């Protein structure tokens, strides 16, 4: 199994910060490695304190299930096949803002989680970070 290195994690964070700045929002940005362990983190000046934990949980959720957290959220609605999954694994986040990080050949090497604005903004910033690896 491959793992994201510090240089790659920093590239992801830098791209996410750039996107957050472009859309004029303040974010907490977390990158986890292939094992779901925190590899890099940044809290933009003025970003919400409560979003620190959310960003980490979004990244871990995306890595644990190798899918975007928004996709997992669709599956976990009442009556859905993964209803209540968010209470597993010490607490998951099942709304947009978590994206798996993949190599060029599709191998998952970690994930990014972003929190601090609307879920649309969170996802846009996370996607920008993830796309920096490609």
Buried (B, 14 or more C-beta within 10 A) or exposed (E): EEBBEEEBBBBBBBBBBEBBEEEEBBBBBBBBBBEBEBBBBBBBEEBBEEBBBBBBBBBBBBBBBEBBBBBBBEBBEEEEEBEEBBEEEEEBBBBBBBBBBBEEEEEBBBBBBBBBBEBEBBBBBBBBBBBBBE
